[in-house]
Amino acid sequence: MVHAAVIKAVIFASIIVGGATYFAETAQPMKAGLIATIPVALPAIWFMTIDVNDRGKLEDYAWTFMLGIASYFLAAVTFYYLFVHRRFDKKKAIGCSMAVWLGLVILSYFFLSTRKLH
């Protein structure tokens, strides 16, 4: 059952990434940017096989999902600032943005691993 849920989530995420790439490559970058912001992790809850009565696990997921989105937002702002305002090369701006995201996620993980959420 878990494998089927994972396969469905992978297909869903692939469609979003593929759609964003398609629109970006066909000279519709504004549509690509909007499609790329479709939250993959939020609909993933539908595919989770966690027992519906175990609200604690889903509440933990919701909390860490929110932290992840905040990290992603800050990474997106970093990319925009470096690429548009500082004129960084695309790959360098992406690398720096991913480093910001990864650093924030790691900090969140270590902060949360010292506490019991549920």
TIKOLZA-622960 format. One record per atom (N, C-alpha, C): x, y, z; residue number from 1. Coordinates in Angstrom, 1 decimal, padded with zeros to 4 digits. Layout:
// TIKOLZA-622960
c1; c2; c3; koltor
X; Y; Z; NUM
...
***
This chain:
// TIKOLZA-622960
c1; c2; c3; koltor
000.8; -001.2; 000.0; 1
000.0; 000.0; 000.0; 1
000.9; 001.3; 000.0; 1
001.9; 001.2; 000.8; 2
002.8; 002.4; 000.8; 2
003.5; 002.7; -000.5; 2
003.9; 001.6; -001.2; 3
004.5; 001.8; -002.5; 3
003.6; 002.4; -003.5; 3
002.3; 002.1; -003.5; 4
001.3; 002.7; -004.4; 4
001.2; 004.2; -004.1; 4
001.2; 004.5; -002.9; 5
001.1; 005.9; -002.5; 5
002.3; 006.7; -002.9; 5
003.5; 006.1; -002.8; 6
004.7; 006.8; -003.2; 6
004.7; 007.0; -004.7; 6
004.3; 006.0; -005.5; 7
004.3; 006.1; -006.9; 7
003.3; 007.2; -007.4; 7
002.1; 007.3; -006.8; 8
001.2; 008.3; -007.1; 8
001.8; 009.7; -006.8; 8
002.4; 009.8; -005.7; 9
003.1; 011.1; -005.3; 9
004.2; 011.5; -006.3; 9
005.0; 010.5; -006.7; 10
006.0; 010.8; -007.7; 10
005.5; 011.3; -009.0; 10
004.4; 010.6; -009.5; 11
003.8; 011.0; -010.7; 11
003.2; 012.4; -010.6; 11
002.5; 012.7; -009.5; 12
002.0; 014.0; -009.3; 12
003.1; 015.1; -009.4; 12
004.1; 014.9; -008.6; 13
005.2; 015.8; -008.6; 13
005.9; 016.0; -010.0; 13
006.0; 014.9; -010.7; 14
006.7; 014.9; -012.0; 14
005.8; 015.7; -013.0; 14
004.5; 015.6; -012.9; 15
003.6; 016.4; -013.8; 15
003.8; 017.9; -013.5; 15
003.9; 018.3; -012.2; 16
004.1; 019.7; -011.9; 16
005.5; 020.2; -012.4; 16
006.5; 019.5; -012.1; 17
007.9; 019.9; -012.6; 17
007.9; 019.9; -014.1; 17
007.4; 018.8; -014.7; 18
007.4; 018.8; -016.2; 18
006.5; 019.9; -016.8; 18
005.4; 020.2; -016.2; 19
004.6; 021.3; -016.7; 19
005.3; 022.6; -016.6; 19
005.9; 022.9; -015.5; 20
006.6; 024.1; -015.3; 20
007.8; 024.3; -016.3; 20
008.5; 023.2; -016.5; 21
009.6; 023.2; -017.5; 21
009.1; 023.4; -018.9; 21
008.0; 022.7; -019.3; 22
007.4; 022.9; -020.6; 22
007.0; 024.4; -020.8; 22
006.3; 025.0; -019.9; 23
005.9; 026.4; -020.1; 23
007.1; 027.3; -020.1; 23
008.1; 027.0; -019.3; 24
009.3; 027.9; -019.4; 24
010.0; 027.8; -020.7; 24
010.0; 026.6; -021.3; 25
010.7; 026.4; -022.5; 25
009.9; 026.8; -023.7; 25
008.6; 027.0; -023.6; 26
007.8; 027.5; -024.7; 26
007.4; 029.0; -024.5; 26
008.3; 029.7; -023.9; 27
008.3; 031.2; -023.8; 27
007.0; 031.7; -023.1; 27
006.7; 030.9; -022.0; 28
005.6; 031.4; -021.2; 28
006.1; 031.3; -019.7; 28
007.2; 032.1; -019.4; 29
007.8; 032.0; -018.1; 29
006.8; 032.4; -016.9; 29
005.9; 033.3; -017.2; 30
005.0; 033.7; -016.1; 30
004.1; 032.5; -015.7; 30
003.6; 031.7; -016.7; 31
002.8; 030.6; -016.4; 31
003.7; 029.5; -015.7; 31
004.9; 029.4; -016.1; 32
005.8; 028.4; -015.5; 32
006.1; 028.7; -014.1; 32
006.3; 030.0; -013.8; 33
006.5; 030.3; -012.4; 33
005.3; 030.1; -011.5; 33
004.1; 030.3; -012.0; 34
002.9; 030.0; -011.2; 34
002.7; 028.5; -011.1; 34
002.9; 027.7; -012.1; 35
002.7; 026.3; -012.0; 35
003.7; 025.7; -011.1; 35
005.0; 026.2; -011.1; 36
006.0; 025.6; -010.3; 36
005.7; 025.9; -008.8; 36
004.8; 026.8; -008.5; 37
004.5; 027.1; -007.1; 37
003.4; 026.2; -006.5; 37
002.9; 025.4; -007.4; 38
001.8; 024.4; -006.9; 38
002.5; 023.6; -005.8; 38
002.0; 023.6; -004.6; 39
002.7; 022.9; -003.5; 39
002.5; 021.4; -003.7; 39
003.6; 020.7; -003.9; 40
003.6; 019.3; -004.1; 40
003.4; 018.6; -002.7; 40
003.9; 019.1; -001.7; 41
003.9; 018.5; -000.4; 41
002.5; 018.5; 000.2; 41
001.7; 019.5; 000.0; 42
000.4; 019.6; 000.6; 42
-000.6; 018.5; 000.0; 42
-000.7; 018.4; -001.3; 43
-001.5; 017.3; -001.8; 43
-001.0; 015.9; -001.5; 43
000.3; 015.9; -001.1; 44
000.9; 014.6; -000.8; 44
000.2; 013.9; 000.4; 44
-000.5; 014.8; 001.2; 45
-001.2; 014.2; 002.4; 45
-002.3; 013.2; 001.9; 45
-002.9; 013.5; 000.7; 46
-003.9; 012.5; 000.2; 46
-003.3; 011.2; -000.1; 46
-002.0; 011.1; -000.4; 47
-001.4; 009.9; -000.8; 47
-000.8; 009.2; 000.5; 47
-000.7; 009.8; 001.6; 48
-000.2; 009.2; 002.8; 48
-001.1; 008.1; 003.3; 48
-000.4; 007.1; 003.8; 49
-001.1; 006.0; 004.3; 49
-001.2; 006.0; 005.9; 49
-000.9; 007.2; 006.4; 50
-001.0; 007.3; 007.9; 50
-002.4; 007.1; 008.3; 50
-002.7; 006.4; 009.4; 51
-004.0; 006.2; 009.9; 51
-004.7; 007.5; 010.2; 51
-005.9; 007.7; 009.7; 52
-006.6; 008.9; 009.8; 52
-006.8; 009.3; 011.3; 52
-006.9; 008.3; 012.2; 53
-007.1; 008.5; 013.6; 53
-005.8; 009.0; 014.3; 53
-004.7; 009.0; 013.6; 54
-003.4; 009.4; 014.2; 54
-003.2; 010.8; 013.8; 54
-003.9; 011.7; 014.4; 55
-003.8; 013.2; 014.0; 55
-002.5; 013.7; 014.4; 55
-001.8; 013.2; 015.4; 56
-000.5; 013.7; 015.8; 56
000.5; 013.7; 014.7; 56
000.6; 012.6; 013.9; 57
001.5; 012.5; 012.8; 57
001.2; 013.5; 011.8; 57
000.0; 013.7; 011.4; 58
-000.4; 014.7; 010.4; 58
-000.2; 016.1; 010.9; 58
-000.4; 016.3; 012.2; 59
-000.1; 017.6; 012.8; 59
001.4; 017.9; 012.7; 59
002.2; 016.9; 013.0; 60
003.6; 017.1; 012.9; 60
004.0; 017.4; 011.5; 60
003.4; 016.7; 010.5; 61
003.7; 016.9; 009.1; 61
003.3; 018.3; 008.7; 61
002.1; 018.8; 009.2; 62
001.7; 020.1; 008.8; 62
002.6; 021.2; 009.4; 62
003.1; 021.0; 010.6; 63
004.1; 022.0; 011.2; 63
005.4; 022.0; 010.4; 63
005.9; 020.8; 010.1; 64
007.2; 020.8; 009.4; 64
007.0; 021.2; 008.0; 64
005.9; 021.0; 007.4; 65
005.6; 021.4; 006.1; 65
005.6; 023.0; 006.0; 65
005.0; 023.6; 007.1; 66
005.1; 025.0; 007.1; 66
006.5; 025.6; 007.3; 66
007.3; 024.9; 008.0; 67
008.7; 025.3; 008.2; 67
009.4; 025.2; 006.8; 67
009.2; 024.1; 006.1; 68
009.8; 023.8; 004.8; 68
009.4; 024.9; 003.8; 68
008.1; 025.3; 003.8; 69
007.6; 026.3; 002.9; 69
008.3; 027.6; 003.2; 69
008.4; 028.0; 004.5; 70
009.1; 029.2; 004.9; 70
010.6; 029.2; 004.4; 70
011.2; 028.0; 004.5; 71
012.6; 027.9; 004.0; 71
012.6; 028.1; 002.5; 71
011.7; 027.5; 001.8; 72
011.6; 027.6; 000.4; 72
011.3; 029.0; -000.1; 72
010.5; 029.7; 000.7; 73
010.2; 031.1; 000.4; 73
011.5; 032.0; 000.5; 73
012.2; 031.8; 001.5; 74
013.5; 032.5; 001.7; 74
014.5; 032.2; 000.6; 74
014.5; 030.9; 000.2; 75
015.4; 030.5; -000.9; 75
014.9; 031.2; -002.2; 75
013.6; 031.3; -002.4; 76
013.1; 032.0; -003.6; 76
013.5; 033.4; -003.6; 76
013.3; 034.1; -002.5; 77
013.7; 035.5; -002.3; 77
015.2; 035.7; -002.6; 77
016.0; 034.7; -002.0; 78
017.5; 034.8; -002.3; 78
017.8; 034.7; -003.7; 78
017.1; 033.7; -004.4; 79
017.4; 033.6; -005.9; 79
017.0; 034.8; -006.6; 79
015.8; 035.4; -006.3; 80
015.4; 036.6; -007.0; 80
016.4; 037.7; -006.8; 80
016.8; 037.9; -005.6; 81
017.7; 039.0; -005.2; 81
019.1; 038.8; -006.0; 81
019.6; 037.6; -005.9; 82
020.9; 037.4; -006.5; 82
020.9; 037.4; -008.0; 82
019.9; 036.9; -008.6; 83
019.8; 036.8; -010.0; 83
019.4; 038.1; -010.7; 83
018.4; 038.8; -010.1; 84
017.8; 040.0; -010.7; 84
018.6; 041.2; -010.3; 84
018.8; 041.3; -009.0; 85
019.5; 042.6; -008.5; 85
021.0; 042.5; -008.5; 85
021.5; 041.4; -008.2; 86
023.0; 041.3; -008.1; 86
023.6; 040.7; -009.4; 86
022.8; 040.3; -010.3; 87
023.2; 039.8; -011.6; 87
024.1; 038.6; -011.6; 87
023.8; 037.7; -010.6; 88
024.6; 036.5; -010.5; 88
024.2; 035.6; -011.7; 88
025.2; 034.7; -012.1; 89
024.9; 033.7; -013.1; 89
023.8; 032.8; -012.5; 89
022.9; 032.3; -013.4; 90
021.8; 031.5; -013.0; 90
022.2; 030.3; -012.1; 90
023.2; 029.6; -012.5; 91
023.6; 028.4; -011.7; 91
024.2; 028.8; -010.4; 91
024.9; 029.9; -010.3; 92
025.4; 030.4; -009.0; 92
024.3; 030.8; -008.1; 92
023.3; 031.5; -008.7; 93
022.1; 032.0; -007.9; 93
021.3; 030.8; -007.4; 93
021.2; 029.8; -008.2; 94
020.4; 028.6; -007.8; 94
021.2; 027.9; -006.7; 94
022.5; 027.7; -006.8; 95
023.3; 027.1; -005.8; 95
023.3; 027.8; -004.5; 95
023.4; 029.1; -004.5; 96
023.3; 029.9; -003.3; 96
021.9; 029.7; -002.6; 96
020.9; 029.8; -003.5; 97
019.5; 029.6; -003.0; 97
019.2; 028.3; -002.4; 97
019.8; 027.2; -003.0; 98
019.6; 025.9; -002.5; 98
020.4; 025.8; -001.2; 98
021.5; 026.4; -001.1; 99
022.3; 026.4; 000.2; 99
021.5; 027.1; 001.3; 99
020.8; 028.2; 001.0; 100
020.0; 028.8; 002.0; 100
018.9; 027.9; 002.4; 100
018.2; 027.3; 001.5; 101
017.1; 026.3; 001.8; 101
017.7; 025.2; 002.7; 101
018.8; 024.6; 002.2; 102
019.3; 023.4; 002.9; 102
019.7; 023.8; 004.3; 102
020.4; 024.9; 004.5; 103
020.8; 025.4; 005.8; 103
019.6; 025.6; 006.7; 103
018.5; 026.2; 006.2; 104
017.4; 026.4; 007.1; 104
016.7; 025.1; 007.4; 104
016.6; 024.2; 006.5; 105
016.0; 022.9; 006.8; 105
016.8; 022.1; 007.8; 105
018.1; 022.2; 007.6; 106
019.0; 021.5; 008.6; 106
018.8; 022.1; 010.0; 106
018.8; 023.4; 010.1; 107
018.6; 024.1; 011.4; 107
017.3; 023.7; 012.0; 107
016.2; 023.7; 011.1; 108
014.9; 023.3; 011.6; 108
014.9; 021.8; 012.1; 108
015.6; 020.9; 011.4; 109
015.6; 019.5; 011.7; 109
016.3; 019.4; 013.1; 109
017.4; 020.0; 013.3; 110
018.1; 019.8; 014.6; 110
017.4; 020.5; 015.7; 110
016.7; 021.6; 015.4; 111
015.9; 022.3; 016.4; 111
014.7; 021.4; 016.8; 111
014.1; 020.8; 015.8; 112
012.9; 019.9; 016.1; 112
013.3; 018.6; 016.7; 112
014.5; 018.1; 016.4; 113
014.9; 016.7; 016.8; 113
015.2; 016.8; 018.3; 113
015.3; 017.9; 018.9; 114
015.5; 018.0; 020.4; 114
014.2; 018.1; 021.1; 114
013.1; 018.2; 020.4; 115
011.8; 018.3; 021.0; 115
010.9; 017.2; 020.5; 115
010.0; 016.8; 021.3; 116
008.9; 015.8; 020.9; 116
007.7; 016.6; 020.5; 116
007.3; 016.5; 019.2; 117
006.1; 017.3; 018.8; 117
004.9; 016.5; 019.3; 117
004.7; 015.3; 018.9; 118
003.6; 014.5; 019.4; 118
004.0; 013.1; 019.8; 118
***
